[in-house]
């Protein structure tokens, strides 16, 4: 479905004019719910058995990525609004 809708959107972008922020938020919530529903208790046990991996990924996501975005934004001379959006 993703490839099909991507092709349609590239060929005729006006097809998706109805997809405003309201719909996007609802679609994102539905997507996250559908992904979460597929998790099993064994998945949570597997994550809990690797705390160092979880800590590393957490620190990279909330530490390194914003820092890298800030450095790249400054390097490219982005204005404050765009820089805040990246970080």
N, C-alpha and C positions, 0 to 999 in steps of 0.2 A: 504494500500500500504506500509506503514511503516513497519508493521510486516512482510509482505512478503519479502521486500527487505532486511530487517535485517536478516531474516532466510537464504536467499540466500547468503548474505555476510558472515555469520558465517559458512555456509557449504562449500562455495567455494569463498574465498576472491579474487582470481585472476579474477573473473568475473568483478570486479570493478576497475581493473588496469587502465582503460582509464580515470577514474575520477580524473584528476589532479587538481592542485590548480586553474587553469583557469576555469575549469568546476565547481569546488566547489564554487567559487566566484559568478559565474553566477547563479548557483542553489540557493545560499543563497539570492541573489537579487530577484530572481523569487518568492521564498518563502515569503520574506518580503513584496513584492508587493501584492501577493495574500492575505496575511493577512490584509494589509492596505486597500485593495479594499472592504473588507467586513465591514469596519467601516461606521457608519452612523453619521449624525450630532448629533443625540441624544446621541451617545456614547461620543462625545466630551463635550456635555453639562453635562453629568453625571460626567465626570472627573473634569470639571471645578467647579462643585458644591461641591467638596471635596478637597479643596486646602491643608488642613493639611495632608490628606492621601498622596497626591502627593509629598508634601515636605518630609514626613517621608520616603517614598519609594526611593526618589531621594537621600536623605542623607544616607540611608542604602546601596544603590547600589554603590555610589561613595565615601562613607566615610568608612563605617564599613567593607564592603567586602574586599577592598584593604588592610585595616589595619589588618584584620584577616588573609588574605593571607600572608602578610608580617610576622606576628608573627608566623604563622604555618611554613612558609618557613625557618625562622631563627631557630625555635625549632627543625626542622628536618635536619638542616644543609645543605640546598640546596645551590648549587653554584649560582653565581650572575645571570647567564642567565636564569636558571629555576625560580629563585625568581622573576626576572623582568617579566617573562611570566605569573606567577601566579597573580602578582599585576596588 
